[in-house]
Structure formats: C-alpha cells, structure tokens
Amino acid sequence: MTTKLKITLTILSFVALVACKNNATKPEATTNAPVVAADTTKPAMSAEPDKASVKENVMTLNAMFVEFTLGDAEHYTFKDKAGKTWNFGGCTDESVKFGEELPESKANSSNQGWTSNKKLQKKWFDLKYVVRKQPLYIDGPEGDVLVITEAKMVQ
C-alpha cells in the first residue's frame, strides 16, 4: 500500500469517525427552520440525551468557491458578495466534489495528496450549513466547526 493511500485512508477513517460521533451543535439564532433527527430506538431510561435528537440550525449562504485544502483538517474556503471569507471544516454533500485527489507524483505532506477542483473554483453556490462540535483537527481539541450539508451551484 502506498504512503499516499495510507494517509488518505487514515484521514478518511478519522473524518468518518468524527462525523458519526459528533452530531451536537451550538444553538444559534436563525430564520431557517431547524432540522430535527428523531431516534425512535432510544431506551426509555437513558441518562444522557441522544445526540441524534439534537436540533441543528440550518443556515444558508450564497458564496463563491475559492479553494479546498487538506492539511490538519479539511478546509473549504468560500467568499461571499461582501468579500467575507468563510472557512468550512467539512462537507457532507457528496454530490459536489470540491476536492480532487492528486497523482502520487504530486502528493506531499503539505497537500496530503489533495487539491481544489479547478472546474468549481470561482463558481457560485447556494450553501446550507450547520455548526457542529467536533475536533478542530486530527487529535485536536473540540470546537465549533462550520459543516456544509448541501451545496448547489448557481448558474
């Protein structure tokens, strides 16, 4: 197994683990209706609230895709019409591929074998996102992370 493949598998395993284990969110005011996931299999005498039933405030943003980088964590960078830069730490929408895997000859420790999808750069998207408590980077402390839940390119 190549080093690049090992690194990629390690990172993807970590991201999947984090996504499965960290569904709690920070409550924030929003005009959008919250998305509620209900767990009907929860035991009646649970001492701890079920994370699947925690409300996530879904927020929206119209912004231009700037770049994707993979270093200490995933970074999806966008810029809105006012010029504000937005850094998202995850994307659960698998219909849009903001990142592309590099050929092994171009992979290094700085890019972790990934680069931006050049076809999507400078394109505008309507994004839906949530704020989740999850590790800020591999083995790092937990913090509030903006996670894209839906991305639709604007024509």
DSSP file with accessible surface (Angstrom, degrees, kcal/mol):
  #  RESIDUE AA STRUCTURE BP1 BP2  ACC     N-H-->O    O-->H-N    N-H-->O    O-->H-N    TCO  KAPPA ALPHA  PHI   PSI    X-CA   Y-CA   Z-CA
    1    1 A M              0   0  148      0, 0.0     2,-0.0     0, 0.0     0, 0.0   0.000 360.0 360.0 360.0 134.0    0.0    0.0    0.0
    2    2 A T     >  -     0   0   55      1,-0.1     4,-2.4     4,-0.0     5,-0.2  -0.299 360.0-118.3 -74.0 158.0    1.4    3.4   -1.0
    3    3 A T  H  > S+     0   0  100      1,-0.2     4,-2.7     2,-0.2     5,-0.2   0.903 115.5  53.9 -61.2 -40.9    2.1    6.1    1.6
    4    4 A K  H  > S+     0   0   25      1,-0.2     4,-2.7     2,-0.2    -1,-0.2   0.926 109.5  47.3 -61.1 -44.0   -0.4    8.4   -0.1
    5    5 A L  H  > S+     0   0   70      1,-0.2     4,-2.9     2,-0.2     5,-0.2   0.914 111.3  51.2 -66.1 -39.5   -3.1    5.7    0.1
    6    6 A K  H  X S+     0   0  114     -4,-2.4     4,-2.4     2,-0.2    -2,-0.2   0.930 112.3  46.4 -62.1 -45.0   -2.3    5.0    3.8
    7    7 A I  H  X S+     0   0   59     -4,-2.7     4,-2.7     2,-0.2     5,-0.2   0.941 113.8  48.5 -63.0 -46.4   -2.6    8.8    4.6
    8    8 A T  H  X S+     0   0    7     -4,-2.7     4,-2.9    -5,-0.2     5,-0.2   0.931 112.7  47.4 -61.5 -45.5   -5.8    9.1    2.6
    9    9 A L  H  X S+     0   0   76     -4,-2.9     4,-2.5     2,-0.2    -1,-0.2   0.899 112.2  50.6 -63.8 -38.9   -7.4    6.1    4.3
   10   10 A T  H  X S+     0   0   92     -4,-2.4     4,-2.2    -5,-0.2    -2,-0.2   0.943 113.6  44.4 -63.5 -46.4   -6.3    7.3    7.8
   11   11 A I  H  X S+     0   0   15     -4,-2.7     4,-2.8     2,-0.2    -2,-0.2   0.937 114.4  48.5 -65.5 -45.3   -7.8   10.8    7.2
   12   12 A L  H  X S+     0   0   89     -4,-2.9     4,-2.5    -5,-0.2    -1,-0.2   0.895 110.8  51.4 -64.5 -37.5  -11.0    9.4    5.7
   13   13 A S  H  X S+     0   0   79     -4,-2.5     4,-2.4    -5,-0.2    -1,-0.2   0.922 111.8  47.3 -63.1 -43.2  -11.4    7.0    8.6
   14   14 A F  H  X S+     0   0   49     -4,-2.2     4,-3.0     2,-0.2     5,-0.2   0.937 111.6  49.8 -63.8 -45.3  -10.9    9.8   11.1
   15   15 A V  H  X S+     0   0   45     -4,-2.8     4,-2.8     1,-0.2    -2,-0.2   0.921 112.0  48.5 -61.3 -42.7  -13.4   12.0    9.2
   16   16 A A  H  X S+     0   0   53     -4,-2.5     4,-2.1     2,-0.2    -1,-0.2   0.921 112.2  49.1 -63.6 -41.8  -16.0    9.2    9.2
   17   17 A L  H  X S+     0   0   93     -4,-2.4     4,-2.1     2,-0.2    -2,-0.2   0.941 113.0  46.8 -62.5 -45.2  -15.5    8.5   12.9
   18   18 A V  H  X S+     0   0   10     -4,-3.0     4,-2.1     1,-0.2    -2,-0.2   0.927 111.2  51.5 -63.9 -43.0  -15.8   12.2   13.7
   19   19 A A  H  < S+     0   0   40     -4,-2.8    -1,-0.2    -5,-0.2    -2,-0.2   0.879 113.6  44.7 -63.2 -36.7  -18.9   12.6   11.6
   20   20 A C  H  < S+     0   0  100     -4,-2.1    -1,-0.2    -5,-0.2    -2,-0.2   0.844 119.6  39.8 -75.4 -33.3  -20.6    9.6   13.3
   21   21 A K  H  < S+     0   0  126     -4,-2.1     2,-0.6     1,-0.2    -2,-0.2   0.695 108.6  59.7 -92.1 -20.0  -19.6   10.6   16.8
   22   22 A N     <  +     0   0   17     -4,-2.1    -1,-0.2    -5,-0.2    -4,-0.0  -0.750  47.5 133.1-121.8  90.5  -20.2   14.3   16.8
   23   23 A N        +     0   0   53     -2,-0.6    -1,-0.1    -3,-0.1     2,-0.1   0.399  39.6 114.6-111.9  -0.5  -23.7   15.5   16.0
   24   24 A A        -     0   0   33    109,-0.3   109,-2.3    -3,-0.2     2,-0.3  -0.425  47.7-163.0 -71.6 148.9  -24.1   18.0   18.8
   25   25 A T  B     -A  132   0A  21    107,-0.2   107,-0.2    30,-0.2    30,-0.1  -0.899  23.6-111.6-132.0 160.9  -24.5   21.7   17.7
   26   26 A K        -     0   0   95    105,-0.6    31,-0.2    -2,-0.3   105,-0.2  -0.776  41.6-116.8 -86.7 127.1  -24.2   25.1   19.2
   27   27 A P        +     0   0  110      0, 0.0     2,-0.3     0, 0.0    29,-0.1  -0.468  43.1 172.7 -67.3 132.4  -27.6   26.8   19.3
   28   28 A E        -     0   0   65     -2,-0.2     2,-0.2   103,-0.0   103,-0.0  -0.991  36.2-104.2-139.6 149.1  -27.7   29.9   17.1
   29   29 A A        +     0   0  105     -2,-0.3     2,-0.3     2,-0.0     3,-0.0  -0.495  50.2 157.8 -72.3 137.0  -30.4   32.2   16.1
   30   30 A T        -     0   0   47     -2,-0.2    29,-0.1     2,-0.1    28,-0.0  -0.985  47.7-135.6-155.5 156.1  -31.6   31.7   12.5
   31   31 A T  S    S+     0   0  143     -2,-0.3     2,-0.2     2,-0.1    28,-0.1   0.526  81.6  93.1 -90.6  -7.4  -34.6   32.4   10.4
   32   32 A N  S    S-     0   0   49     26,-0.2    -2,-0.1     1,-0.1    26,-0.1  -0.599  87.4-105.2 -84.8 149.1  -34.4   29.0    8.8
   33   33 A A        -     0   0   82     -2,-0.2    25,-0.3    24,-0.1    -1,-0.1  -0.479  41.5-113.9 -70.7 136.4  -36.4   26.1   10.3
   34   34 A P        -     0   0   57      0, 0.0     2,-0.5     0, 0.0    23,-0.2  -0.386  20.4-123.5 -71.2 152.2  -34.2   23.7   12.2
   35   35 A V  B     -G   56   0B  84     21,-2.2    21,-1.9    -2,-0.1     2,-0.5  -0.834  27.6-161.9 -94.0 129.3  -33.7   20.1   11.0
   36   36 A V        -     0   0   83     -2,-0.5     2,-0.6    19,-0.2    19,-0.1  -0.956   8.6-162.5-118.8 126.1  -34.6   17.6   13.6
   37   37 A A        -     0   0   54     -2,-0.5     2,-0.4    17,-0.4    -2,-0.0  -0.938  14.1-156.9-105.3 121.1  -33.5   14.0   13.6
   38   38 A A        -     0   0   87     -2,-0.6     2,-0.6    15,-0.1    15,-0.1  -0.817   6.3-151.4-102.0 138.9  -35.6   11.7   15.8
   39   39 A D    >   -     0   0   55     -2,-0.4     3,-0.6     1,-0.1    11,-0.1  -0.924  12.3-178.8-108.8 111.3  -34.3    8.4   17.2
   40   40 A T  T 3  S+     0   0  139     -2,-0.6    -1,-0.1     1,-0.2    -2,-0.0   0.521  77.8  63.2 -87.2  -4.5  -37.2    6.0   17.8
   41   41 A T  T 3  S+     0   0  113      2,-0.1    -1,-0.2     3,-0.0     3,-0.1   0.349  70.9 129.4-100.6   7.7  -34.9    3.3   19.2
   42   42 A K    <   -     0   0   90     -3,-0.6     4,-0.0     1,-0.1     8,-0.0  -0.387  65.4-111.3 -66.0 132.0  -33.7    5.3   22.2
   43   43 A P    >   -     0   0   92      0, 0.0     3,-0.8     0, 0.0    -1,-0.1  -0.312  20.5-125.5 -62.6 148.7  -34.0    3.4   25.5
   44   44 A A  T 3  S+     0   0  105      1,-0.3     2,-0.3    -3,-0.1    -2,-0.1   0.815 104.9  48.8 -66.2 -31.5  -36.7    4.8   27.9
   45   45 A M  T 3  S+     0   0  177      2,-0.0     2,-0.3     0, 0.0    -1,-0.3  -0.309  75.2 155.4-108.0  49.6  -34.3    5.2   30.8
   46   46 A S    <   -     0   0   56     -3,-0.8     4,-0.1    -2,-0.3    -4,-0.0  -0.621  31.4-161.5 -80.5 132.5  -31.4    7.0   29.1
   47   47 A A  S    S+     0   0  112     -2,-0.3    -1,-0.1     1,-0.1    -2,-0.0   0.658  78.1  51.4 -83.8 -18.5  -29.2    9.1   31.4
   48   48 A E  S    S-     0   0  130      0, 0.0    -1,-0.1     0, 0.0     3,-0.0  -0.956  94.0-106.7-122.8 138.6  -27.7   11.1   28.6
   49   49 A P        -     0   0   97      0, 0.0     2,-0.4     0, 0.0    -2,-0.1  -0.343  40.9-108.3 -63.3 143.4  -29.6   12.9   25.8
   50   50 A D    >   -     0   0   37      1,-0.1     3,-1.4   -11,-0.1     4,-0.3  -0.594  18.9-146.0 -74.7 126.6  -29.4   11.2   22.4
   51   51 A K  G >  S+     0   0   85     -2,-0.4     3,-1.3     1,-0.3    -1,-0.1   0.792  95.5  64.9 -64.3 -28.7  -27.2   13.2   20.1
   52   52 A A  G 3  S+     0   0   35      1,-0.2   -15,-0.4   -16,-0.1    -1,-0.3   0.733  99.9  52.7 -67.6 -20.6  -29.3   12.1   17.1
   53   53 A S  G <  S+     0   0   50     -3,-1.4    -1,-0.2   -17,-0.1     2,-0.2   0.454  81.3 114.4 -95.4   1.8  -32.3   14.1   18.5
   54   54 A V  S <  S-     0   0   50     -3,-1.3   -17,-0.4    -4,-0.3     2,-0.2  -0.529  71.7-118.0 -72.6 133.9  -30.3   17.3   19.0
   55   55 A K        -     0   0  129     -2,-0.2     2,-0.5   -19,-0.1   -30,-0.2  -0.515  22.3-154.2 -73.9 137.9  -31.6   20.1   16.7
   56   56 A E  B     -G   35   0B  27    -21,-1.9   -21,-2.2    -2,-0.2     2,-0.7  -0.966  13.0-135.8-112.3 125.5  -29.3   21.5   14.1
   57   57 A N        -     0   0   29     -2,-0.5     2,-0.5   -31,-0.2    74,-0.3  -0.721  20.1-148.5 -79.4 115.2  -29.9   25.1   13.0
   58   58 A V        -     0   0   15     -2,-0.7     2,-0.3   -25,-0.3   -26,-0.2  -0.759  17.9-172.7 -89.2 123.3  -29.5   25.0    9.2
   59   59 A M  E     -B  129   0A  16     70,-3.1    70,-2.5    -2,-0.5     2,-0.3  -0.766  11.0-137.8-112.9 162.5  -28.2   28.3    7.9
   60   60 A T  E     +B  128   0A  80     -2,-0.3     2,-0.3    68,-0.2    68,-0.2  -0.868  18.6 175.9-123.2 155.9  -27.8   29.4    4.3
   61   61 A L  E     -B  127   0A  22     66,-2.0    66,-3.7    -2,-0.3     2,-0.6  -0.967  22.0-148.9-156.5 137.5  -25.1   31.3    2.4
   62   62 A N  E     +B  126   0A  44     -2,-0.3    19,-0.5    64,-0.2     2,-0.3  -0.965  43.4 146.1-106.7 119.1  -24.5   32.3   -1.2
   63   63 A A  E     -BC 125  80A   0     62,-2.3    62,-2.8    -2,-0.6     2,-0.4  -0.987  48.6-107.4-153.7 160.4  -20.8   32.3   -1.9
   64   64 A M  E     -BC 124  79A  45     15,-3.2    15,-2.2    -2,-0.3     2,-0.4  -0.756  36.5-118.5 -92.8 133.8  -18.1   31.7   -4.4
   65   65 A F  E     + C   0  78A   0     58,-2.7    57,-2.9    -2,-0.4    58,-0.3  -0.573  35.9 172.2 -72.4 125.4  -15.9   28.6   -4.1
   66   66 A V  E     -     0   0A  49     11,-3.0     2,-0.3    -2,-0.4    12,-0.2   0.858  53.1 -36.8 -99.7 -56.2  -12.2   29.7   -3.6
   67   67 A E  E     - C   0  77A  83     10,-1.4    10,-3.1    54,-0.1     2,-0.4  -0.992  37.7-133.7-166.4 161.7  -10.3   26.6   -2.7
   68   68 A F  E     + C   0  76A  12     -2,-0.3     2,-0.3     8,-0.2     8,-0.2  -0.983  27.6 175.3-119.8 134.4  -10.2   23.2   -1.0
   69   69 A T  E     - C   0  75A  53      6,-2.2     6,-2.3    -2,-0.4     2,-0.5  -0.981  18.9-156.2-135.8 151.9   -7.1   22.2    1.1
   70   70 A L  E     + C   0  74A  10     -2,-0.3    44,-0.2    44,-0.3     4,-0.2  -0.969  43.6 118.3-128.2 112.3   -6.4   19.2    3.2
   71   71 A G  S    S-     0   0   30      2,-2.0     3,-0.1    -2,-0.5    40,-0.0   0.078  90.6  -8.1-131.9-104.4   -3.8   19.7    5.9
   72   72 A D  S    S-     0   0   88      1,-0.1    66,-1.6    65,-0.1     2,-0.3   0.700 140.1 -14.5 -73.3 -18.9   -4.5   19.3    9.6
   73   73 A A  S    S-     0   0   23     64,-0.2    -2,-2.0    -4,-0.0     2,-0.3  -0.941  93.5 -65.6-164.4 176.8   -8.2   19.0    8.6
   74   74 A E  E     -C   70   0A  30     15,-0.4     2,-0.4    -2,-0.3    -4,-0.2  -0.582  46.4-168.0 -74.7 140.4  -10.5   19.7    5.6
   75   75 A H  E     -C   69   0A  43     -6,-2.3    -6,-2.2    -2,-0.3     2,-0.6  -0.962  10.6-175.8-134.9 116.4  -10.8   23.3    4.6
   76   76 A Y  E     -CD  68  88A  22     12,-2.6    12,-2.9    -2,-0.4     2,-0.5  -0.953  16.2-160.8-109.8 111.8  -13.4   24.5    2.2
   77   77 A T  E     +CD  67  87A  21    -10,-3.1   -11,-3.0    -2,-0.6   -10,-1.4  -0.837  15.3 169.1-103.5 130.3  -12.9   28.2    1.5
   78   78 A F  E     -CD  65  86A   0      8,-2.6     8,-3.2    -2,-0.5     2,-0.4  -0.884  21.3-147.3-130.5 160.4  -15.6   30.4    0.1
   79   79 A K  E     -CD  64  85A  85    -15,-2.2   -15,-3.2    -2,-0.3     6,-0.2  -0.998  14.2-146.0-131.8 130.4  -16.1   34.2   -0.3
   80   80 A D  E >   -C   63   0A  26      4,-2.4     3,-2.0    -2,-0.4   -17,-0.2  -0.286  36.1 -93.2 -87.1 178.2  -19.5   35.9   -0.1
   81   81 A K  T 3  S+     0   0  165    -19,-0.5    -1,-0.1     1,-0.3   -18,-0.1   0.769 125.1  57.5 -64.6 -25.1  -20.6   39.0   -2.1
   82   82 A A  T 3  S-     0   0   95      2,-0.1    -1,-0.3     1,-0.0    -3,-0.0   0.514 120.9-107.8 -82.5  -5.1  -19.5   41.3    0.6
   83   83 A G    <   +     0   0   42     -3,-2.0     2,-0.3     1,-0.3    -2,-0.1   0.451  69.5 146.5  93.9   1.1  -15.9   39.9    0.4
   84   84 A K        -     0   0  118      1,-0.1    -4,-2.4    -5,-0.0     2,-0.4  -0.536  44.3-133.5 -74.6 134.8  -16.1   38.0    3.7
   85   85 A T  E     -D   79   0A  81     -2,-0.3     2,-0.4    -6,-0.2    -6,-0.2  -0.745  17.7-161.3 -90.3 134.2  -14.1   34.7    3.6
   86   86 A W  E     -D   78   0A  37     -8,-3.2    -8,-2.6    -2,-0.4     2,-0.6  -0.964   2.5-161.7-117.4 130.5  -15.8   31.6    5.0
   87   87 A N  E     -D   77   0A  80     -2,-0.4    59,-0.4   -10,-0.2     2,-0.4  -0.946   7.0-166.5-116.0 113.6  -13.9   28.5    6.1
   88   88 A F  E     -D   76   0A   0    -12,-2.9   -12,-2.6    -2,-0.6    59,-0.2  -0.807  12.9-155.8 -99.1 140.7  -15.9   25.3    6.4
   89   89 A G  S    S+     0   0   20     57,-2.6   -15,-0.4    -2,-0.4     2,-0.3   0.241  72.4   9.3-100.1  12.7  -14.3   22.3    8.2
   90   90 A G  E     -e  147   0A   7     56,-0.6    58,-2.6   -14,-0.1     2,-0.3  -0.954  52.5-150.4-178.6 161.4  -16.4   19.7    6.4
   91   91 A C  E     +e  148   0A  27     -2,-0.3    58,-0.2    56,-0.2    38,-0.1  -0.915   8.3 179.7-147.4 117.0  -18.9   18.9    3.7
   92   92 A T        +     0   0   67     56,-3.1     2,-0.8    -2,-0.3    57,-0.2   0.524  58.1 101.0 -94.8  -6.7  -21.4   16.1    3.9
   93   93 A D    >   -     0   0   26     55,-0.5     3,-0.6     1,-0.2    57,-0.1  -0.702  49.7-175.1 -80.2 110.1  -23.0   16.7    0.5
   94   94 A E  T 3   +     0   0  155     -2,-0.8    -1,-0.2     1,-0.2    56,-0.0   0.468  68.8  79.9 -87.2  -0.8  -21.4   14.0   -1.7
   95   95 A S  T 3  S+     0   0   94      1,-0.1     2,-0.5    56,-0.1    -1,-0.2   0.692  91.4  54.4 -79.1 -18.2  -23.0   15.4   -4.9
   96   96 A V  S <  S-     0   0   25     -3,-0.6     2,-0.9    56,-0.0     3,-0.2  -0.974  70.8-156.0-119.9 127.0  -20.3   18.1   -5.3
   97   97 A K        +     0   0  124     -2,-0.5    23,-0.1     1,-0.2    -3,-0.1  -0.806  19.6 168.6-105.1  92.4  -16.6   17.2   -5.2
   98   98 A F        +     0   0    4     -2,-0.9    19,-2.7    18,-0.1     2,-0.3   0.779  66.6  54.3 -73.4 -26.1  -14.8   20.4   -4.1
   99   99 A G  E     -H  116   0C  15     17,-0.2     2,-0.4    -3,-0.2    17,-0.2  -0.808  67.1-160.7-110.6 151.2  -11.5   18.4   -3.7
  100  100 A E  E     -H  115   0C  77     15,-3.1    15,-2.4    -2,-0.3     2,-0.2  -0.991  23.5-117.4-129.6 140.8   -9.6   16.2   -6.1
  101  101 A E  E     -H  114   0C  98     -2,-0.4    13,-0.3    13,-0.2    12,-0.1  -0.542  31.8-134.4 -75.8 135.9   -7.0   13.6   -5.4
  102  102 A L        -     0   0   27     11,-3.2     5,-0.1    -2,-0.2    -1,-0.1  -0.566  26.4 -94.3 -85.8 156.0   -3.6   14.3   -6.9
  103  103 A P    >>  -     0   0   73      0, 0.0     3,-2.1     0, 0.0     4,-0.8  -0.357  41.8-109.9 -62.3 150.9   -1.5   11.9   -8.8
  104  104 A E  G >4 S+     0   0  114      1,-0.3     3,-0.8     2,-0.2    -2,-0.1   0.840 117.2  62.8 -55.3 -32.7    1.0   10.2   -6.4
  105  105 A S  G 34 S+     0   0  110      1,-0.2    -1,-0.3     3,-0.0    -3,-0.0   0.738 108.6  41.4 -66.6 -21.4    3.9   12.1   -8.1
  106  106 A K  G <4 S+     0   0  134     -3,-2.1    -1,-0.2     7,-0.1    -2,-0.2   0.477  91.1 106.8-104.2  -4.5    2.4   15.4   -6.9
  107  107 A A    <<  +     0   0   29     -3,-0.8     2,-0.3    -4,-0.8  -103,-0.1  -0.512  40.8 156.4 -76.9 140.9    1.3   14.4   -3.4
  108  108 A N     >  -     0   0   85     -2,-0.2     4,-1.8  -104,-0.0     5,-0.5  -0.912  57.5 -88.3-150.6-179.8    3.4   15.7   -0.5
  109  109 A S  T  4 S+     0   0   99     -2,-0.3    -2,-0.0     1,-0.2    -1,-0.0   0.766 121.7  55.4 -69.4 -23.2    3.0   16.4    3.2
  110  110 A S  T  4 S+     0   0  101      1,-0.2    -1,-0.2     2,-0.0   -40,-0.1   0.902 119.8  27.8 -75.2 -41.1    1.7   19.9    2.6
  111  111 A N  T >4 S-     0   0   36     -5,-0.1     3,-2.4    -3,-0.1   -41,-0.2   0.533  90.2-141.7-100.0  -6.9   -1.2   18.9    0.3
  112  112 A Q  T 3< S-     0   0   43     -4,-1.8    -3,-0.1     1,-0.3    -5,-0.1   0.718  70.3 -61.0  53.2  22.1   -1.8   15.4    1.7
  113  113 A G  T 3  S+     0   0    0     -5,-0.5   -11,-3.2     1,-0.3     2,-0.3   0.630 115.3 104.3  84.4  14.2   -2.5   14.3   -1.9
  114  114 A W  E <   +H  101   0C  54     -3,-2.4   -44,-0.3   -13,-0.3     2,-0.3  -0.932  38.5 170.6-130.5 152.7   -5.5   16.6   -2.5
  115  115 A T  E     -H  100   0C  39    -15,-2.4   -15,-3.1    -2,-0.3   -46,-0.1  -0.900  41.5 -75.0-145.3 174.9   -6.1   19.8   -4.3
  116  116 A S  E     -H   99   0C   4     -2,-0.3     2,-1.0   -17,-0.2   -17,-0.2  -0.429  44.8-110.0 -72.8 149.3   -9.1   22.0   -5.3
  117  117 A N    >>  -     0   0   20    -19,-2.7     3,-1.6     1,-0.2     4,-0.9  -0.713  30.3-157.5 -76.9 105.0  -11.4   21.0   -8.1
  118  118 A K  T 34 S+     0   0  121     -2,-1.0     3,-0.3     1,-0.3    -1,-0.2   0.791  86.6  63.3 -59.8 -30.2  -10.3   23.7  -10.6
  119  119 A K  T 34 S+     0   0  168      1,-0.2    -1,-0.3    -3,-0.1    -2,-0.0   0.740 107.1  43.5 -67.6 -22.9  -13.7   23.4  -12.5
  120  120 A L  T X4 S+     0   0   19     -3,-1.6     3,-1.8   -23,-0.1   -55,-0.4   0.625  86.2 110.5 -98.0 -15.2  -15.6   24.6   -9.4
  121  121 A Q  T 3< S+     0   0   53     -4,-0.9   -55,-0.2    -3,-0.3     3,-0.1  -0.342  86.0  15.8 -63.9 141.7  -13.3   27.4   -8.4
  122  122 A K  T 3  S+     0   0  168    -57,-2.9     2,-0.3     1,-0.3    -1,-0.3   0.559  98.7 125.1  68.4  13.2  -14.8   30.9   -8.9
  123  123 A K    <   -     0   0   98     -3,-1.8   -58,-2.7   -58,-0.3     2,-0.3  -0.761  60.8-121.7 -97.6 149.2  -18.3   29.3   -9.2
  124  124 A W  E     -B   64   0A  81     30,-0.5    30,-3.1    -2,-0.3     2,-0.3  -0.699  29.1-171.8 -95.2 143.0  -21.1   30.5   -7.0
  125  125 A F  E     -BF  63 153A   1    -62,-2.8   -62,-2.3    -2,-0.3     2,-0.7  -0.972  27.0-135.6-133.6 145.3  -23.0   28.1   -4.7
  126  126 A D  E     -BF  62 152A  85     26,-3.0    26,-2.2    -2,-0.3     2,-0.4  -0.922  39.3-165.6 -93.9 117.4  -26.1   28.3   -2.5
  127  127 A L  E     -BF  61 151A   2    -66,-3.7   -66,-2.0    -2,-0.7     2,-0.4  -0.850  21.6-161.3-110.3 144.9  -24.9   26.5    0.6
  128  128 A K  E     +BF  60 150A  86     22,-2.6    21,-2.9    -2,-0.4    22,-1.7  -0.976  27.8 168.5-115.2 136.0  -26.7   25.1    3.6
  129  129 A Y  E     -BF  59 148A  19    -70,-2.5   -70,-3.1    -2,-0.4     2,-0.3  -0.959  22.8-156.3-147.2 162.1  -24.6   24.6    6.6
  130  130 A V  E     - F   0 147A   0     17,-2.2    17,-2.8    -2,-0.3     2,-0.5  -0.877  23.6-119.7-131.1 164.3  -24.7   23.8   10.3
  131  131 A V  E     - F   0 146A   7    -74,-0.3  -105,-0.6    -2,-0.3     2,-0.4  -0.952  36.6-177.6-107.4 123.5  -22.3   24.4   13.2
  132  132 A R  E     -AF  25 145A  26     13,-2.7    13,-2.8    -2,-0.5     2,-0.7  -0.941  30.7-123.3-123.1 147.0  -21.1   21.2   14.9
  133  133 A K  E     + F   0 144A  83   -109,-2.3  -109,-0.3    -2,-0.4    11,-0.2  -0.783  58.2 130.8 -82.7 118.6  -18.9   20.5   17.9
  134  134 A Q  E     - F   0 143A  23      9,-2.1     9,-2.3    -2,-0.7  -115,-0.0  -0.967  65.4 -63.2-159.1 166.3  -16.1   18.3   16.6
  135  135 A P  E     - F   0 142A  23      0, 0.0     7,-0.3     0, 0.0     3,-0.1  -0.322  38.1-141.8 -57.2 137.0  -12.3   18.1   16.7
  136  136 A L  S    S-     0   0   76      5,-2.8     2,-0.3     1,-0.2     6,-0.1   0.756  81.9 -10.1 -72.1 -25.7  -10.8   21.1   15.0
  137  137 A Y  S >  S-     0   0  101      4,-0.3     3,-2.8   -64,-0.1   -64,-0.2  -0.948 105.8 -49.2-160.2 172.0   -8.1   18.9   13.6
  138  138 A I  T 3  S-     0   0   63    -66,-1.6    -2,-0.0     1,-0.3  -127,-0.0  -0.280 127.5  -6.5 -54.7 126.6   -6.8   15.3   14.0
  139  139 A D  T 3  S+     0   0  151      1,-0.2    -1,-0.3    -4,-0.0    -3,-0.0   0.679 111.1 131.3  59.0  20.1   -6.4   14.6   17.7
  140  140 A G    <   -     0   0   17     -3,-2.8    -1,-0.2     1,-0.2     2,-0.0  -0.385  64.8 -79.1 -95.2 177.2   -7.1   18.2   18.4
  141  141 A P        -     0   0   75      0, 0.0    -5,-2.8     0, 0.0    -4,-0.3  -0.326  51.4-102.3 -70.8 157.5   -9.5   19.9   20.8
  142  142 A E  E     + F   0 135A 109     -7,-0.3     2,-0.3    -6,-0.1    -9,-0.1  -0.530  52.1 151.1 -80.2 149.1  -13.2   20.1   20.0
  143  143 A G  E     - F   0 134A  10     -9,-2.3    -9,-2.1    -2,-0.2     2,-0.5  -0.940  52.0 -65.2-160.5 178.7  -14.7   23.4   18.8
  144  144 A D  E     - F   0 133A  63     -2,-0.3     2,-0.4   -11,-0.2   -11,-0.2  -0.666  52.2-173.9 -78.7 124.5  -17.4   24.8   16.7
  145  145 A V  E     - F   0 132A  14    -13,-2.8   -13,-2.7    -2,-0.5     2,-0.5  -0.975  23.8-130.6-124.9 130.7  -16.9   23.8   13.0
  146  146 A L  E     - F   0 131A  42     -2,-0.4   -57,-2.6   -59,-0.4   -56,-0.6  -0.698  29.4-170.4 -77.9 125.9  -19.0   25.0   10.1
  147  147 A V  E     -eF  90 130A   3    -17,-2.8   -17,-2.2    -2,-0.5     2,-0.4  -0.983  19.3-133.0-125.6 123.8  -20.1   22.0    8.0
  148  148 A I  E     +eF  91 129A   0    -58,-2.6   -56,-3.1    -2,-0.5   -55,-0.5  -0.594  24.5 175.5 -73.8 128.0  -21.7   22.2    4.6
  149  149 A T  E     +     0   0A  38    -21,-2.9     2,-0.3     1,-0.4   -20,-0.2   0.632  69.9  16.8-106.0 -21.6  -24.8   19.9    4.4
  150  150 A E  E     - F   0 128A  63    -22,-1.7   -22,-2.6   -57,-0.1     2,-0.4  -0.964  60.0-174.4-153.3 135.5  -25.9   20.9    0.9
  151  151 A A  E     + F   0 127A   3     -2,-0.3     2,-0.5   -24,-0.2   -24,-0.2  -0.989   4.3 179.1-133.9 122.8  -24.2   22.7   -2.0
  152  152 A K  E     - F   0 126A 126    -26,-2.2   -26,-3.0    -2,-0.4     2,-0.1  -0.989  27.8-127.1-125.8 123.3  -26.0   23.7   -5.2
  153  153 A M  E     - F   0 125A  74     -2,-0.5     2,-0.5   -28,-0.2   -28,-0.3  -0.443  21.1-136.5 -68.0 136.9  -24.1   25.5   -8.0
  154  154 A V              0   0   56    -30,-3.1   -30,-0.5    -2,-0.1    -1,-0.1  -0.843 360.0 360.0 -96.0 128.0  -25.9   28.8   -9.1
  155  155 A Q              0   0  206     -2,-0.5    -1,-0.0   -32,-0.1   -30,-0.0  -0.439 360.0 360.0 -81.0 360.0  -26.0   29.2  -12.8
